[in-house]
Structure formats: structure tokens, C-alpha cells
Amino acid sequence: MSSTETKKTAPDQSPESPEMAPSVLAASAQPKGNAKRKLPDDVEHEEDDSAKVTTKRARGGWGKKKDASTEAAEKSAKRSKKRAASEDDEEGADEESTKTRKKAAKKEEPAKPAGKQYWLMKSEPDSRVVSGKDIKFSIDDFEKVGTTLWDGVRSLEGRKYIRSMQIGDQILFYHSNCRNPGVAGIAEIVEEATPDNTAFDKNHPYYDAKSDPEKPKWDAVRVKLIRRLDRYVSLAELKKEREEAEDDKPIKEMKLFTRPRLSVQPVDTEVFQYIVSLETRPPPEL
């Protein structure tokens, strides 16, 4: 029952007794000694109930009407309590949502290892115009600029690798999407992941309308050319080396062969060193 409802009660009066049989009246007219007059059961029950009602009313229970100011104060207190409970629930939900986002971010970004890592990064050495911009970047271009921002990575797996890179990591600079793809030089990471601003440029070939400057979706790293290889190591040569290698050799699982479309990919330390060592050997007959 709400605080505004008032329970209705019967008037404060004893119920009328029903008509009694003549024999009962005759007996009551001549009481013996100190014997109490006994009423029929139904009358006695009605008197008991009436007494209970009277007692309840005397204690200020049923039927006690509250004044307007008291009711208004109680309503206001209840509203305030509900509002406070709602705010607590919202605050708790916000805290939980924040914790969930932080956990998701940590899960998405892998922990960086303590040691040096090795990578292979692909670039197109031949001219190709996309959205009015030539995306060509060969070993010759790299030698001219010395360092460059490695942008344009637009795959989730590639982004994971970009964010895992650390200063000092070394790179196999790879010519792709050309007649003779292969490793042309060695580079290194000189600046770790930062937002890739080309994703926000509507005129850039790598523009991404879903990337928000307030919450960047893609990252880039800055790389520096260490040197050009003494000899170009072609993809055809690497395929031959892989075919001739024993089954337990890391080159068998190199992502250049298992994930050929990835433009950024990790390279096993042993494989990196082996590929670099090929520059000192005469080119094989293919």
C-alpha cells in the first residue's frame, strides 16, 4: 500500500447483537451466583473483532490520515532515494564499461618482447598511380631520403605487427608487385608506432573514412635504411632455398610463403640472418 492511500475502516461502534432464542434470554435473566453471562459464539467473536479494531485505532494505526506536508516530504525523500540509486547504477556501469574497454585494448595490443625483432616490409619499386598519387618507393628512393614514415598498412594483422615494432628492430626491405620481387636492402626502426595521418586525408590513396582522428585506427612507424644488399636476393631464389631446406628449417614456415599478401610480417632470426648471408654467394642458376 502506498503512502498516499488511506485504509478505510468501519465506524467505531460495537456490532448489534442478533436476536437470541427465548431459552437463552430466560437463562440470562436469572444469573446464578457469580457466573458470567455467556453469549453465543458468533456474538463473542464479533465483540473480539470490534475490540481489536478499537485497539488498533487507539494506537494510531488504521485510518490515521497524514497531513499534506508530511506526505509531500515522504514523496520527495522517496524520489531522492530512487534518483541516488539510479545514479549509483549508472556510475557502476560506466566504471565497468571503462574496465572492459581497457581490457580489450590490452588484449588487442600484444606485449612487446625484450629482445630485437626482425621483419620483412614490402614496397613497390615501379610507378603506380592511386587516387592521383604515385605510390612507388624503391631502394633507390629509400637511399635518397634515408628515413621515411612507413604508412598505408590497412590490415588488422599488419597493424598488430606495426604496433609491436621497437626501436632497433631490423627489416628486410622487399620489392613487391614487380617483375622480379625480392630483398633489396636492410633497414631498422627508428621511431615506434604513431597514428597514421594518411588515413584522415581524403585525397590520399590510403584514406579510411572509418578512422577517427580522436581515436586513430591505423598506425605507422619511421624506418631508416641501413644499407643496400651487395646482391639482390630474388623471391625465386628464396623459393628454391625453401624447397631444398629440411622440413624442420624455419624458412619452411616463413610468412612470405604462407601469408604472401601481408605487406608487413615477422621474420625468424635464423631466417633473417640466412637471407642476408645469401648476398655473399654467387646467384644460383634458376
matplotlib code that plots the C-alpha trace (Angstrom):
import matplotlib.pyplot as plt

x = [0.0, 1.4, 1.9, -0.9, -3.5, -5.7, -7.2, -10.9, -12.2, -15.6, -17.2, -16.0, -19.1, -19.9, -21.9, -25.5, -26.2, -28.5, -31.8, -31.3, -33.5, -36.0, -34.3, -31.1, -32.9, -34.5, -31.2, -29.6, -32.4, -31.6, -27.8, -26.6, -24.0, -21.0, -21.5, -20.8, -23.3, -22.1, -23.1, -23.4, -20.1, -20.8, -21.6, -18.5, -16.3, -17.8, -17.1, -13.5, -13.1, -14.6, -12.2, -9.2, -10.3, -10.8, -7.4, -5.7, -7.4, -6.3, -2.7, -2.9, -2.8, -5.5, -7.3, -4.7, -4.5, -1.2, -1.2, -0.3, 3.2, 4.2, 3.1, 4.9, 8.1, 7.9, 7.3, 10.3, 12.5, 11.5, 12.2, 15.6, 16.4, 15.4, 17.5, 20.5, 20.2, 19.9, 23.0, 24.9, 23.9, 24.9, 28.3, 28.9, 28.0, 30.4, 33.2, 32.5, 32.5, 35.8, 37.4, 36.0, 37.5, 40.9, 40.9, 40.0, 42.8, 45.4, 44.2, 44.4, 47.9, 50.4, 53.2, 56.5, 59.3, 62.5, 64.9, 65.4, 62.9, 63.1, 60.6, 60.0, 58.3, 57.2, 57.3, 56.5, 59.6, 57.6, 55.4, 51.7, 49.3, 46.5, 44.0, 46.3, 49.4, 52.4, 53.0, 56.3, 59.1, 62.2, 65.6, 66.8, 64.2, 65.0, 68.7, 67.8, 65.6, 67.4, 64.4, 60.7, 57.4, 56.1, 52.4, 49.5, 49.2, 45.5, 45.1, 44.4, 47.3, 49.6, 48.6, 49.3, 52.9, 53.3, 52.4, 54.8, 57.8, 60.5, 63.4, 66.4, 64.4, 65.8, 63.9, 64.3, 63.4, 61.4, 60.4, 56.9, 54.3, 57.0, 58.6, 61.4, 60.3, 62.9, 65.0, 66.9, 68.3, 68.3, 66.6, 65.7, 63.0, 63.9, 60.5, 57.8, 54.1, 52.3, 48.9, 48.9, 47.6, 47.2, 44.1, 42.4, 43.4, 40.5, 42.9, 45.4, 45.3, 45.3, 42.3, 40.0, 36.6, 36.1, 39.3, 38.6, 41.4, 40.2, 40.6, 43.0, 42.6, 45.9, 49.5, 52.8, 56.5, 59.6, 62.3, 65.9, 67.8, 71.0, 72.3, 71.6, 72.4, 75.6, 73.4, 69.7, 68.1, 65.1, 61.8, 62.6, 65.9, 64.2, 61.6, 64.4, 66.1, 62.8, 62.2, 65.7, 65.6, 64.9, 61.4, 62.4, 64.0, 62.2, 62.2, 59.6, 57.1, 58.2, 55.1, 56.4, 55.2, 52.4, 50.9, 52.1, 49.6, 50.9, 52.9, 54.4, 55.4, 57.7, 60.8, 62.5, 66.0, 67.7, 65.9, 66.8, 70.5, 70.4, 68.8, 71.3, 74.1, 73.0, 74.3, 77.9, 77.1, 77.0, 73.4, 72.1, 71.0, 67.2]
y = [0.0, 3.4, 6.3, 8.2, 5.6, 5.6, 2.4, 2.6, 1.2, 0.5, 3.1, 2.8, 1.1, -2.3, -4.5, -5.1, -8.5, -10.8, -11.9, -14.7, -17.7, -17.4, -20.1, -18.0, -14.9, -16.7, -18.1, -14.7, -13.1, -15.3, -15.4, -17.9, -16.7, -15.0, -16.8, -14.6, -14.1, -16.2, -15.0, -17.2, -17.9, -15.6, -12.6, -13.2, -13.3, -10.1, -8.3, -9.6, -8.2, -4.9, -4.7, -5.3, -2.6, -0.2, -1.1, -0.6, 2.8, 3.8, 3.1, 5.4, 2.7, 2.2, 5.2, 7.7, 10.3, 12.1, 15.8, 17.2, 18.4, 15.1, 13.2, 15.7, 15.3, 11.5, 11.5, 13.8, 11.6, 8.5, 10.3, 11.4, 7.8, 6.4, 9.0, 8.3, 4.6, 5.2, 7.4, 4.8, 2.1, 4.4, 5.2, 1.5, 0.7, 3.4, 2.0, -1.5, -0.2, 1.6, -1.6, -3.6, -1.2, -1.2, -5.0, -5.1, -2.6, -4.6, -7.8, -6.2, -4.9, -7.7, -7.2, -6.2, -8.7, -7.7, -8.6, -7.4, -8.5, -8.9, -8.0, -8.0, -5.0, -4.7, -1.7, -1.2, -0.2, 0.6, 3.6, 3.0, 6.0, 5.6, 8.4, 10.8, 9.8, 7.7, 5.1, 4.0, 3.6, 1.6, 1.0, 4.0, 6.2, 5.0, 5.8, 9.4, 10.1, 8.0, 7.7, 7.5, 7.1, 3.6, 4.3, 2.7, -0.5, -1.4, -4.9, -5.8, -8.3, -5.8, -3.2, -5.7, -6.1, -2.3, -1.8, -4.5, -2.9, -1.4, 1.0, -1.1, -3.8, -4.7, -5.1, -6.8, -4.2, -6.1, -5.1, -6.4, -6.2, -6.1, -8.5, -9.6, -9.3, -9.9, -8.5, -5.3, -3.9, -3.8, -1.1, -0.5, 1.0, 4.5, 5.6, 3.4, 3.4, 6.7, 7.5, 7.1, 10.5, 9.4, 7.6, 11.0, 12.6, 12.3, 12.9, 10.2, 6.7, 5.2, 7.3, 5.4, 7.1, 4.9, 6.1, 8.9, 11.4, 11.3, 7.5, 6.5, 3.1, 2.8, 3.4, 4.0, 3.6, 5.5, 3.5, 4.2, 2.5, 0.8, -0.3, -1.9, -5.6, -6.5, -8.6, -8.6, -11.8, -12.6, -14.4, -17.1, -17.8, -17.8, -20.3, -22.6, -22.3, -23.2, -26.2, -27.6, -26.9, -29.7, -29.9, -28.5, -25.4, -22.1, -20.9, -23.6, -21.5, -18.1, -15.9, -14.7, -18.1, -18.9, -15.4, -13.8, -10.9, -9.5, -6.3, -6.3, -9.6, -11.0, -13.0, -15.6, -14.6, -17.5, -16.9, -13.2, -13.9, -16.7, -14.4, -11.7, -14.2, -15.1, -11.7, -13.2, -16.2, -16.3, -16.1, -19.6, -20.9, -20.8]
z = [0.0, -1.0, 1.4, -0.2, 0.3, 3.4, 4.6, 5.2, 8.5, 9.9, 12.3, 15.9, 17.3, 18.6, 16.3, 17.0, 18.7, 16.8, 18.2, 20.8, 21.4, 24.3, 26.3, 26.3, 27.3, 30.2, 31.4, 31.2, 33.2, 36.2, 36.7, 39.3, 41.7, 40.1, 36.8, 33.8, 31.1, 28.1, 24.7, 21.6, 19.8, 16.9, 19.1, 21.2, 18.1, 16.8, 20.1, 20.0, 16.4, 17.4, 20.3, 18.0, 15.7, 18.6, 20.0, 16.6, 16.1, 19.7, 18.8, 15.8, 13.1, 10.6, 9.3, 10.6, 7.9, 7.3, 6.7, 3.2, 4.2, 5.7, 2.5, 0.3, 2.4, 2.2, -1.6, -2.1, 0.1, -2.0, -5.3, -4.0, -2.9, -6.3, -8.1, -6.0, -6.6, -10.4, -10.4, -8.5, -11.0, -13.9, -12.3, -11.7, -15.4, -16.6, -14.4, -15.7, -19.3, -18.9, -17.4, -20.3, -22.9, -21.2, -21.1, -24.8, -25.6, -23.7, -25.4, -28.8, -28.4, -27.7, -25.2, -26.8, -26.3, -24.6, -27.5, -31.0, -33.6, -37.3, -40.0, -43.8, -45.2, -48.8, -51.1, -54.8, -56.8, -60.0, -60.6, -59.9, -59.5, -57.0, -56.4, -58.2, -56.2, -57.3, -54.5, -56.0, -53.4, -54.4, -52.8, -54.9, -53.4, -50.0, -50.4, -51.4, -48.4, -45.8, -43.5, -44.2, -42.4, -43.2, -43.6, -45.5, -43.6, -43.7, -42.4, -38.7, -38.7, -40.2, -37.7, -34.9, -36.2, -36.6, -33.0, -31.9, -33.5, -31.3, -32.0, -33.2, -34.8, -38.2, -41.5, -44.8, -47.4, -50.0, -53.6, -54.4, -57.1, -59.8, -62.4, -60.1, -56.5, -53.7, -50.9, -51.8, -48.5, -44.7, -42.6, -39.0, -36.8, -35.5, -34.2, -32.8, -33.8, -34.1, -35.7, -39.5, -40.6, -44.2, -43.0, -42.4, -45.7, -48.2, -51.1, -50.1, -51.6, -48.1, -46.8, -44.5, -43.8, -40.7, -39.0, -36.4, -35.6, -32.0, -31.9, -34.7, -36.2, -38.1, -37.1, -38.8, -37.9, -39.0, -40.6, -41.7, -44.4, -43.1, -46.5, -49.8, -50.1, -52.0, -54.2, -54.8, -53.4, -55.5, -54.5, -57.0, -55.2, -51.8, -53.1, -54.3, -50.9, -49.2, -51.4, -50.7, -46.9, -44.5, -43.0, -39.6, -41.0, -40.1, -43.7, -44.4, -42.3, -43.4, -43.9, -47.2, -48.5, -46.0, -46.0, -49.2, -49.2, -45.9, -46.6, -43.1, -41.4, -38.8, -39.7, -37.7, -36.5, -38.2, -41.5, -41.4, -40.9, -43.6, -46.2, -45.5, -45.9, -49.4, -50.6, -50.3, -52.5, -56.3, -57.6, -58.2, -61.6, -61.7]

ax = plt.figure().add_subplot(projection="3d")
ax.plot(x, y, z, "-o")
ax.set_aspect("equal")
plt.show()
